[in-house]
Amino acid sequence: MEQEYIVLLFYKFADIKDPKGFADIHRVKATELGLKGRLLVGEEGINGTLEGLRTATDAYKEFMKLDPLFSDMKIKESVGTGKSFPKLKIKVRDEIVTLGAGRFNVAEETATELSPRELEEWYENDKDFVVLDLRNDFEIKSGKFDRTIDPGLIHFRDLPEKLDSMKDLKNKKVVTVCTGGIRCEKATCLLKREGFTDVYQLKDGIHTYMEQYPGKHFKGTLFVFDDRMTTDVVPTPTKEVIGTCFFCNTQTENYCSDDSVRPSRKILVCASCYEDKKQQLRANVK
């Protein structure tokens, strides 16, 4: 029988009094279950992506539910490979997602959530809105929503300096989106402070929308920060490929690391160009 690997994606903003102690407990449990991936822990909450056999990920989910702080946390799943992560990393950080704009009371300051069903209804009813994608610019190249505005973020922490270029959105109906929801939950606190008057966030992120509405108004595939690089979340027979090769513009969803520049960057490259350019892409690897 073929072994089934599952990738878990989860986060929650919550008040953790002892981040180091929490991290230590979860390091022991994840190691015991043979999980790999990364978990960031801070006073503001947790942010994790872990992979393991189905039996192990189910056990970890049950373990997480024993903690009253996280018993109601949404844990998303997608199909793994068994090789999505090289090892387990659990670290304590000041921010579980780095924006660098100070502290927020996320529970009170974040924007109104819009469920995937509500967003789909907005599309179907041709409601007047735009989608502000808060992922890094290279993530957007392989998949995005209809009506997407790309603010050109190289890193999420670039958002504060991009606000001036988004002034025309302050009085528009704006739906923010990101992979699992964590970036939107924090970023909309900042947007509201800066005068965005009609801003929403997609509940549980693009991942959950794709799970419920595959092949609909999110076109392409979803970039993920592990060795899979992308996931369709669920099988999507009618999926539209929107990514194009960095070198020849052929349609592709294959990412690679371009190490010919520093810092290294992720680019989309078709199989033919990768074979032709792979020495160039690795030129500065030490």
Secondary structure, DSSP 8 states (H G I E B T S, - for coil): ----EEEEEEEEE---S-HHHHHHHHHHHHHHHT-EEEEEEETTEEEEEEEEEHHHHHHHHHHHHTSTTTTT--EEEEE--S-S-SSEEEEE-S-SS---S----HHHHS-EEE-HHHHHHHHHTT-S-EEEE-S-HHHHTTEEETTEE----SSGGGHHHHGGGGGGGTTS-EEEE-SSSHHHHHHHHHHHHTT--SEEEETTHHHHHHHHSTTSSEEE-EE-SSTT-EE-SS--TT-----B-TTT--B---EEEETTSSS-EEEE--HHHHHHHHHHHTTT--
